Amino acid sequence: MGLYKVSLLIILLVAAGYYLVPKYFPLLFSQPEGNYYAVTISGESFKLEVADTEEKRLKGLSGRNEMASDEGMLFIFDDVASHGITMRGMRFPLDIIWLRNKKVIDIADNVYPDNGFEPEIYYPALQADTVIELNAGAAEKLNLKVGDRLSW
C-alpha cells in the first residue's frame, strides 16, 4: 500500500472516530449541552453558552460554582428592550455586557451575587438585543469599552 493510500486511510479513520465515537460512546467524551458561540473580544476567544429561550434566560448561570476564564453566557433576546439581569442564584461575581447589533452599549462591572432577599435588577443605559456575562474583572482586563464591536 502506498504512502498516499495509508495517509488517506488514516484521515478517514480519524474523521470517522471524530464523529462516531462521541455518538456511540458518549461516556468517553463529555459533550456540552445547548448551543455555544465562539466570540472574540479584544482579540481573546470565548466560548459562550447560548441562552435563547425564556427558560434558559431565567436560569442563566445560576447554581454553578464557577466558570472557566474563557467561558461565559450569551443571552439572545427576540426584541430590543431594556433587558434587566439579576444575580439570583449566582455563586460568583460577573461582568454584564449589554449589546445592540453586536456593539457594546453598557457594562456593569464586578456585579456580586444577591443576598437571597429581594434581588436587584441591573438595566442597561440604552436598549439592547443581547447580553454577555463573563467572570468579574474580564471587561476591565480586556479593556472593553462602550462602542466596541464584537464578532461571532
C-alpha positions as CSV (number, residue, x, y, z in Angstrom):
1,M,0.0,0.0,0.0
2,G,1.4,3.4,-1.0
3,L,2.1,6.3,1.3
4,Y,-0.8,8.2,-0.3
5,K,-3.3,5.4,0.5
6,V,-2.1,5.0,4.0
7,S,-2.4,8.7,4.6
8,L,-5.9,8.7,3.2
9,L,-6.9,5.7,5.3
10,I,-5.6,7.5,8.5
11,I,-7.5,10.6,7.6
12,L,-10.7,8.7,7.1
13,L,-10.3,6.7,10.4
14,V,-9.6,9.9,12.3
15,A,-12.7,11.6,10.8
16,A,-14.9,8.6,11.4
17,G,-13.7,8.4,15.0
18,Y,-14.3,12.1,15.5
19,Y,-18.0,11.7,14.5
20,L,-18.8,8.2,15.6
21,V,-17.0,7.7,19.0
22,P,-18.9,10.5,20.8
23,K,-22.2,9.4,19.3
24,Y,-21.9,5.7,20.2
25,F,-19.7,6.0,23.4
26,P,-20.9,9.3,25.0
27,L,-19.5,8.5,28.4
28,L,-16.0,8.7,27.0
29,F,-16.4,12.3,25.8
30,S,-18.3,14.9,27.6
31,Q,-20.4,16.9,25.2
32,P,-21.7,20.4,26.2
33,E,-25.5,20.8,26.3
34,G,-27.1,23.5,24.3
35,N,-25.5,25.8,21.8
36,Y,-22.3,27.7,22.0
37,Y,-20.8,30.6,20.1
38,A,-17.1,31.4,19.7
39,V,-16.8,35.1,20.4
40,T,-13.8,37.3,20.0
41,I,-13.5,40.1,22.5
42,S,-10.4,42.4,22.3
43,G,-8.5,39.6,20.5
44,E,-9.4,37.0,23.1
45,S,-11.6,34.0,22.3
46,F,-14.5,33.0,24.5
47,K,-16.9,30.1,24.4
48,L,-20.3,31.5,25.2
49,E,-23.2,29.2,26.1
50,V,-26.4,30.5,24.4
51,A,-29.5,31.4,26.4
52,D,-32.0,31.9,23.6
53,T,-35.3,30.7,25.3
54,E,-37.2,32.2,28.2
55,E,-36.3,29.1,30.3
56,K,-32.6,29.3,29.6
57,R,-32.5,33.1,30.1
58,L,-34.2,32.7,33.5
59,K,-31.8,30.0,34.7
60,G,-28.7,31.7,33.2
61,L,-25.6,30.8,35.1
62,S,-27.3,30.4,38.5
63,G,-26.5,27.4,40.6
64,R,-23.0,27.0,39.2
65,N,-19.9,27.2,41.5
66,E,-17.5,28.7,38.9
67,M,-16.9,29.3,35.2
68,A,-13.6,29.0,33.3
69,S,-11.9,32.3,32.4
70,D,-12.6,31.8,28.7
71,E,-16.3,30.9,29.1
72,G,-19.5,33.0,29.5
73,M,-23.1,33.2,28.6
74,L,-24.7,34.9,25.6
75,F,-28.4,35.9,26.2
76,I,-30.1,36.4,22.9
77,F,-33.5,38.3,23.0
78,D,-36.2,38.4,20.4
79,D,-36.6,42.2,20.7
80,V,-34.7,45.3,21.5
81,A,-35.5,46.5,25.0
82,S,-34.1,47.4,28.5
83,H,-33.4,43.7,29.4
84,G,-32.8,43.5,33.1
85,I,-30.4,41.0,34.6
86,T,-30.4,39.7,38.2
87,M,-27.9,37.7,40.1
88,R,-30.5,35.4,41.7
89,G,-29.0,32.1,42.5
90,M,-25.5,33.1,41.5
91,R,-22.4,32.0,43.4
92,F,-19.7,34.1,41.9
93,P,-19.5,37.7,40.6
94,L,-19.9,38.7,36.9
95,D,-19.4,41.4,34.4
96,I,-22.6,42.1,32.5
97,I,-22.2,43.5,29.0
98,W,-25.2,44.7,27.0
99,L,-25.1,44.9,23.2
100,R,-27.1,46.1,20.3
101,N,-26.2,44.7,16.9
102,K,-23.0,43.3,18.4
103,K,-21.9,46.8,19.6
104,V,-21.3,47.3,23.4
105,I,-23.9,49.8,24.8
106,D,-23.4,49.3,28.5
107,I,-21.2,47.4,31.0
108,A,-21.9,46.6,34.7
109,D,-18.5,45.6,36.2
110,N,-18.0,43.2,39.2
111,V,-21.6,42.5,40.0
112,Y,-21.8,40.3,43.1
113,P,-24.4,37.6,43.9
114,D,-27.7,38.6,45.6
115,N,-28.0,38.3,49.3
116,G,-31.0,36.0,48.9
117,F,-33.7,38.6,49.7
118,E,-35.1,41.0,47.0
119,P,-32.8,40.6,44.0
120,E,-31.5,43.8,42.4
121,I,-32.2,44.1,38.7
122,Y,-29.4,45.6,36.6
123,Y,-30.6,47.5,33.5
124,P,-28.6,49.0,30.6
125,A,-28.4,52.7,29.8
126,L,-29.8,52.0,26.3
127,Q,-32.0,49.3,24.9
128,A,-30.2,46.1,23.9
129,D,-30.8,42.9,22.0
130,T,-28.0,40.8,23.5
131,V,-26.3,40.4,26.9
132,I,-23.0,38.7,27.6
133,E,-22.0,37.6,31.1
134,L,-18.3,37.0,31.8
135,N,-16.4,36.4,35.0
136,A,-15.9,39.6,37.1
137,G,-13.0,41.6,36.0
138,A,-13.0,40.3,32.4
139,A,-14.3,43.6,30.9
140,E,-11.5,45.6,32.6
141,K,-8.8,43.0,31.7
142,L,-10.0,43.1,28.1
143,N,-10.2,46.9,28.1
144,L,-13.7,46.6,26.9
145,K,-15.5,49.9,26.3
146,V,-18.9,51.2,25.3
147,G,-18.9,51.4,21.5
148,D,-16.6,48.4,20.9
149,R,-17.9,45.9,18.3
150,L,-17.7,42.2,19.0
151,S,-17.7,39.3,16.4
152,W,-19.2,35.9,16.4
